[in-house]
Amino acid sequence: MDSQSYSSQLEPPDAPHEPILTLPGALTAYVALIAAIHLRVLLPVELENWTIDVFGFIPKRYDSTLLNITFPGGAGAKVWTFVTYSLLHANLSHIGFNVLWLLPFGSALARRFGPARFFVFMAVTAAAGALAHLVTHEHAIAPMIGASASVSGAMAAAIRFAFVRGSFLSFHRGDADAAAKVPALSLARALRNPRVLGFLAVWFGVNIIFGLGSISIGSEGASVAWQAHIGGFLAGLMLFSLFDPVPRAMHHAAEASSPDEPGRV
């Protein structure tokens, strides 16, 4: 009895186990907002269509060279729809697909940026996606909806640090918080990294090949075009440093060491 008690004291306590999936508060709030807004499908059809017309992104709304069409929302909709379209979705599968990609990339980014930076970043990349869609669909009358541009931006921003040693896509990752706070690569260094380049090749290839088909509502429904994905992705990749709160000294450390390898000065 005494020997068993003594041996049990010598045994180290079990290390705490991190949950398989833990979402930062900012990402949880973002997904909850999208889910709450999707309850619009319970509205009468006329009111639901009005909601899409007021908050979806319609390129024709900015076109004054052809037949003039008055859209609900007035002048204000020309401003807020650059962001609000990203909170509307066609159906549950549309939401599920975006959330699926946000789980790894959005979680890491929300932990790194914190709530305020994360929400502003998602809005900025949504606007970049809308701008890309506007440039390539100047006279389109169908509303564009969905968070895919912002999701693409989050993925692009995350790969600036995802493959660095200790991060969430490295071979030697730490816990979730530590993995999100590793030194990031500069844009120039990231574009020379083989794993980043491989990710870029696959991402652009998939979007160009399969993104030509859009998710829509009805015969003339709201859609998310692949050009918006690319616009959001490029914005996330290039603007990451403007949002990154990691001290600049840590960026120098990232430059001095090879990603996913022991640091060498």
Backbone torsions as a table, in degrees:
resi	resn	phi	psi	omega
1	MET	NA	-47.5	-179.9
2	ASP	-67.5	-39.5	-178.6
3	SER	-66.5	-37.0	178.3
4	GLN	-65.6	-40.6	179.8
5	SER	-64.8	-40.4	-179.0
6	TYR	-67.0	-42.2	-179.1
7	SER	-67.1	-34.0	179.7
8	SER	-67.2	-29.8	178.5
9	GLN	-72.0	-26.7	-179.4
10	LEU	-78.6	-22.7	-178.2
11	GLU	-73.0	130.8	179.7
12	PRO	-67.3	144.8	177.9
13	PRO	-65.7	152.3	178.7
14	ASP	-61.7	135.5	177.2
15	ALA	-68.3	143.9	178.7
16	PRO	-64.0	138.3	-178.9
17	HIS	-98.6	127.1	176.9
18	GLU	-74.2	136.9	177.1
19	PRO	-56.0	148.3	-179.2
20	ILE	-59.1	-40.3	-178.9
21	LEU	-135.4	114.0	174.4
22	THR	-125.4	129.5	-178.5
23	LEU	-104.3	134.5	174.6
24	PRO	-66.1	155.1	-176.1
25	GLY	-57.8	-39.0	-177.6
26	ALA	-62.6	-43.1	179.8
27	LEU	-69.9	-39.1	177.1
28	THR	-59.3	-43.8	179.1
29	ALA	-64.8	-38.8	180.0
30	TYR	-64.0	-46.3	179.2
31	VAL	-66.4	-39.9	179.2
32	ALA	-63.5	-38.0	178.2
33	LEU	-63.7	-44.5	178.3
34	ILE	-61.4	-42.6	180.0
35	ALA	-64.5	-41.6	-179.6
36	ALA	-65.5	-41.8	179.8
37	ILE	-65.2	-30.9	-178.5
38	HIS	-68.5	-12.9	175.6
39	LEU	-63.4	-8.0	176.1
40	ARG	-58.0	-21.9	-179.4
41	VAL	-65.6	-14.7	178.2
42	LEU	-83.0	-9.0	-180.0
43	LEU	-75.1	160.6	171.9
44	PRO	-57.2	150.7	-174.0
45	VAL	-54.7	-43.3	-178.1
46	GLU	-62.0	-41.2	-178.8
47	LEU	-72.7	-35.2	177.6
48	GLU	-65.1	-43.8	178.1
49	ASN	-63.5	-37.3	177.5
50	TRP	-63.1	-40.4	179.1
51	THR	-61.2	-42.1	179.3
52	ILE	-67.0	-39.8	179.4
53	ASP	-67.0	-33.2	-177.9
54	VAL	-81.1	-36.3	-172.9
55	PHE	-112.8	-9.3	174.8
56	GLY	-81.3	160.3	-178.6
57	PHE	-91.8	116.8	-177.5
58	ILE	-118.4	108.4	-179.4
59	PRO	-56.1	-36.3	-178.6
60	LYS	-61.2	-22.0	179.3
61	ARG	-60.2	-25.6	-176.9
62	TYR	-103.1	5.4	-174.6
63	ASP	-101.6	117.9	179.4
64	SER	-114.7	7.8	-176.1
65	THR	-88.5	-21.7	-179.1
66	LEU	-110.0	-164.7	179.4
67	LEU	-53.1	123.5	-176.8
68	ASN	-73.1	129.7	177.8
69	ILE	-124.7	132.1	179.1
70	THR	-92.1	122.3	179.0
71	PHE	-105.8	146.9	176.7
72	PRO	-63.9	149.0	-179.4
73	GLY	109.8	-22.5	176.7
74	GLY	63.2	-153.6	-177.4
75	ALA	-65.7	-32.6	-179.1
76	GLY	-60.9	-35.8	-178.5
77	ALA	-65.7	-23.6	176.8
78	LYS	-67.6	-18.9	179.8
79	VAL	-98.2	-56.8	-171.7
80	TRP	-71.1	-24.3	-177.3
81	THR	-70.0	-14.3	174.0
82	PHE	-62.0	-20.7	-179.7
83	VAL	-117.7	-42.0	-172.0
84	THR	-65.0	-26.1	178.8
85	TYR	-58.7	-30.5	-175.5
86	SER	-72.2	-12.1	-179.8
87	LEU	-96.6	-5.3	178.2
88	LEU	-100.2	142.9	179.4
89	HIS	-136.8	155.3	-176.4
90	ALA	-71.1	-42.4	-175.7
91	ASN	-162.2	-179.3	-177.5
92	LEU	-66.4	-33.7	178.7
93	SER	-67.8	-34.0	176.1
94	HIS	-63.3	-45.5	176.8
95	ILE	-63.1	-47.3	-176.9
96	GLY	-59.9	-39.2	-179.8
97	PHE	-64.4	-44.1	179.5
98	ASN	-66.5	-42.8	179.9
99	VAL	-64.6	-36.1	179.2
100	LEU	-56.7	-43.0	179.4
101	TRP	-76.6	-26.0	179.6
102	LEU	-73.8	-24.6	-176.3
103	LEU	-56.3	-51.9	178.4
104	PRO	-81.2	-47.0	-172.9
105	PHE	-79.0	-44.6	179.0
106	GLY	-66.9	-35.5	178.7
107	SER	-63.0	-47.2	-180.0
108	ALA	-63.1	-40.8	-177.9
109	LEU	-69.4	-40.4	179.1
110	ALA	-64.7	-38.3	177.3
111	ARG	-66.5	-37.6	-177.6
112	ARG	-74.6	-44.1	-174.9
113	PHE	-81.5	-34.1	-169.5
114	GLY	85.7	164.1	-173.0
115	PRO	-57.1	-51.5	-173.9
116	ALA	-61.3	-51.4	179.9
117	ARG	-62.6	-38.4	-178.4
118	PHE	-62.6	-47.1	-178.3
119	PHE	-66.0	-40.8	178.3
120	VAL	-65.3	-41.1	178.7
121	PHE	-60.3	-44.9	179.8
122	MET	-62.9	-35.3	178.1
123	ALA	-69.8	-41.9	-178.7
124	VAL	-65.1	-43.6	179.7
125	THR	-69.9	-30.9	173.8
126	ALA	-63.4	-44.1	178.9
127	ALA	-63.6	-38.5	178.1
128	ALA	-64.5	-39.9	176.9
129	GLY	-64.6	-40.6	178.3
130	ALA	-63.5	-40.9	179.4
131	LEU	-63.2	-42.6	177.9
132	ALA	-62.6	-39.6	178.3
133	HIS	-66.9	-39.0	-179.9
134	LEU	-63.8	-42.9	-179.0
135	VAL	-64.7	-35.8	-175.7
136	THR	-95.3	-9.7	179.7
137	HIS	-135.3	56.2	-169.6
138	GLU	-54.8	-37.8	-174.8
139	HIS	-109.1	11.6	-176.5
140	ALA	-67.2	138.8	-178.7
141	ILE	-104.6	-15.6	179.7
142	ALA	-75.0	131.9	178.3
143	PRO	-66.9	145.1	173.7
144	MET	-104.2	134.5	179.5
145	ILE	-137.6	163.7	173.4
146	GLY	115.8	151.4	-177.3
147	ALA	-89.7	11.2	-173.3
148	SER	-60.1	-35.8	179.0
149	ALA	-65.0	-43.0	178.4
150	SER	-68.1	-39.3	177.3
151	VAL	-62.2	-42.7	177.9
152	SER	-62.5	-40.1	177.7
153	GLY	-63.5	-39.4	178.2
154	ALA	-65.0	-40.1	178.1
155	MET	-63.4	-43.7	-178.9
156	ALA	-63.9	-43.8	179.9
157	ALA	-64.7	-40.1	-176.5
158	ALA	-65.9	-32.0	-177.9
159	ILE	-72.6	-9.3	174.7
160	ARG	-67.5	-19.7	177.7
161	PHE	-133.9	-5.0	-172.3
162	ALA	-63.0	-32.1	-175.6
163	PHE	-97.8	-0.7	177.3
164	VAL	-69.8	145.6	-178.4
165	ARG	-53.2	128.3	-179.8
166	GLY	96.4	-12.2	-179.2
167	SER	-86.4	-179.3	-166.4
168	PHE	-76.0	-15.1	175.8
169	LEU	-112.2	12.0	178.7
170	SER	-88.2	170.6	179.7
171	PHE	-81.3	-11.7	-176.9
172	HIS	-131.1	65.8	-174.1
173	ARG	-83.0	152.7	174.8
174	GLY	-98.6	-161.2	177.3
175	ASP	-71.0	172.1	-171.1
176	ALA	-57.5	-45.2	-178.3
177	ASP	-68.4	-43.6	179.5
178	ALA	-65.5	-38.4	-179.4
179	ALA	-64.1	-28.6	-178.9
180	ALA	-84.4	-9.8	-174.2
181	LYS	-114.1	14.9	179.1
182	VAL	-70.4	156.5	177.2
183	PRO	-58.5	137.7	-179.5
184	ALA	-89.9	159.9	174.7
185	LEU	-84.8	146.8	170.7
186	SER	-66.0	162.8	-179.5
187	LEU	-61.4	-43.4	-178.9
188	ALA	-62.2	-43.9	-179.5
189	ARG	-68.7	-37.6	179.0
190	ALA	-61.7	-38.5	-177.9
191	LEU	-76.2	-3.7	173.2
192	ARG	-105.8	-4.3	-177.7
193	ASN	-82.2	125.4	-176.6
194	PRO	-58.7	-38.3	-177.7
195	ARG	-71.5	-37.3	176.2
196	VAL	-65.8	-44.3	179.8
197	LEU	-63.0	-38.5	176.5
198	GLY	-63.3	-42.5	177.3
199	PHE	-61.4	-44.7	-179.8
200	LEU	-61.4	-42.8	-178.8
201	ALA	-62.1	-45.4	180.0
202	VAL	-66.4	-44.3	-176.9
203	TRP	-62.6	-49.5	-179.9
204	PHE	-65.9	-38.2	178.8
205	GLY	-62.0	-45.3	179.8
206	VAL	-63.1	-43.0	-178.0
207	ASN	-68.4	-37.6	180.0
208	ILE	-71.7	-40.0	-177.1
209	ILE	-77.0	-51.0	-173.9
210	PHE	-97.2	-18.3	-178.1
211	GLY	-75.8	-6.7	178.3
212	LEU	-65.6	-25.0	174.2
213	GLY	-89.9	129.9	-175.5
214	SER	-108.9	152.8	174.7
215	ILE	-79.8	129.3	-173.1
216	SER	-134.2	165.0	174.2
217	ILE	-118.4	117.9	177.3
218	GLY	71.8	-172.2	-177.0
219	SER	-72.0	-30.3	178.1
220	GLU	-122.0	37.4	-166.3
221	GLY	-72.4	174.4	177.9
222	ALA	-69.8	143.9	-175.9
223	SER	-141.8	159.9	172.8
224	VAL	-114.8	113.0	-177.0
225	ALA	-86.9	154.5	-178.4
226	TRP	-66.4	-26.2	177.3
227	GLN	-63.1	-34.6	177.9
228	ALA	-67.1	-37.2	176.6
229	HIS	-58.3	-47.8	-177.5
230	ILE	-66.8	-39.1	177.2
231	GLY	-60.2	-45.3	178.2
232	GLY	-66.3	-39.1	-179.0
233	PHE	-63.8	-48.1	-179.0
234	LEU	-64.0	-38.5	178.0
235	ALA	-63.7	-44.2	179.8
236	GLY	-63.5	-39.4	-178.5
237	LEU	-67.2	-43.5	-173.5
238	MET	-86.8	-27.7	-176.2
239	LEU	-96.2	0.1	-177.2
240	PHE	-50.5	-46.1	-174.8
241	SER	-62.6	-26.8	179.8
242	LEU	-70.2	-22.4	-178.1
243	PHE	-104.3	-19.0	-172.1
244	ASP	-68.5	120.0	-178.9
245	PRO	-86.2	-3.5	-179.6
246	VAL	-65.4	130.4	-177.9
247	PRO	-53.0	146.7	-177.5
248	ARG	-59.2	-33.1	178.9
249	ALA	-59.2	-34.7	179.0
250	MET	-68.7	-31.6	176.7
251	HIS	-64.6	-38.7	177.2
252	HIS	-63.0	-36.5	178.3
253	ALA	-64.8	-38.1	178.6
254	ALA	-64.6	-37.3	-179.5
255	GLU	-68.1	-30.1	-174.9
256	ALA	-80.5	-11.4	-177.7
257	SER	-125.3	153.3	178.4
258	SER	-79.3	141.5	-179.5
259	PRO	-65.6	140.0	177.9
260	ASP	62.3	24.3	174.2
261	GLU	-133.5	159.7	176.4
262	PRO	-57.0	142.4	-176.4
263	GLY	-64.6	136.6	177.0
264	ARG	-131.7	130.3	-178.8
265	VAL	-100.9	NA	NA
